[in-house]
Structures are given as structure tokens and as C-alpha cells.
Amino acid sequence: MQVEPRAAWFPRGTRTSIELSGQRDWTCLLGAITEDGERFFSRFNEYVTAEHAKHFILAL
């Protein structure tokens, strides 16, 4: 599948960068939606590992 950008805030053919100061917080999410529309999410404050995924799947 090819994607054609239609609008952007930077000039075509350039590589953009934004200077940031300080540290930004981050989080990891795993989520699932059932065929009935029920939603389940797990939030992690560390990198998601296979062990996290295992517990997430078993919690479903």
C-alpha cells in the first residue's frame, strides 16, 4: 500500500526536527476490543515485555 501525503507543515524533501527541553514522561498501553464492543486496556510505566503480554492476554 502506498500513502500519498496531502498536507504537511514542513517543506517537501526536508527532514524535520524539533528541539525539546527537559524530559517527557511516557507510558505503554496494551488494548483489546471484543466483537461485542467491550474494551480492555492495561497501562505500563516500563517497556512492555513478553511477560506483560502474557498477563494481559490471560486477563482478557
C-alpha positions as CSV (number, residue, x, y, z in Angstrom):
1,M,0.0,0.0,0.0
2,Q,1.3,3.4,-0.9
3,V,0.5,6.6,1.0
4,E,0.5,10.0,-0.6
5,P,0.9,12.9,1.9
6,R,-1.7,15.6,1.1
7,A,-0.7,18.2,3.6
8,A,2.3,18.8,5.9
9,W,3.7,21.6,8.0
10,F,7.3,21.1,6.7
11,P,8.8,21.6,3.2
12,R,8.7,18.5,1.0
13,G,12.0,16.7,0.8
14,T,13.3,18.0,4.2
15,R,13.9,16.1,7.4
16,T,12.3,18.0,10.3
17,S,13.4,18.1,13.9
18,I,12.1,19.8,17.0
19,E,14.3,20.8,19.9
20,L,12.9,19.7,23.3
21,S,14.0,20.7,26.7
22,G,13.6,18.6,29.8
23,Q,12.4,15.0,30.0
24,R,9.0,13.9,28.8
25,D,7.1,11.1,30.6
26,W,5.9,8.2,28.6
27,T,3.7,5.2,29.0
28,C,2.9,1.9,27.2
29,L,-0.6,0.7,26.6
30,L,-2.0,-2.7,25.5
31,G,-5.6,-2.7,24.5
32,A,-8.2,-5.0,23.1
33,I,-11.8,-4.7,21.8
34,T,-14.2,-7.6,21.7
35,E,-16.7,-8.3,19.0
36,D,-19.3,-7.0,21.4
37,G,-17.5,-3.7,21.7
38,E,-16.2,-4.2,25.2
39,R,-12.8,-2.6,25.7
40,F,-9.9,-3.6,28.0
41,F,-6.7,-1.6,28.5
42,S,-3.5,-2.2,30.5
43,R,-1.1,0.7,31.2
44,F,2.6,0.2,31.9
45,N,5.2,2.6,33.1
46,E,8.0,0.5,31.7
47,Y,8.8,-1.3,28.4
48,V,6.3,-4.0,27.6
49,T,7.8,-7.5,27.7
50,A,6.6,-10.9,26.7
51,E,5.7,-11.4,30.4
52,H,3.5,-8.3,30.4
53,A,1.8,-9.5,27.2
54,K,1.2,-12.9,28.8
55,H,-0.6,-11.4,31.8
56,F,-2.6,-9.1,29.5
57,I,-3.9,-12.0,27.4
58,L,-4.7,-14.0,30.5
59,A,-6.6,-11.1,32.0
60,L,-8.9,-11.0,28.9
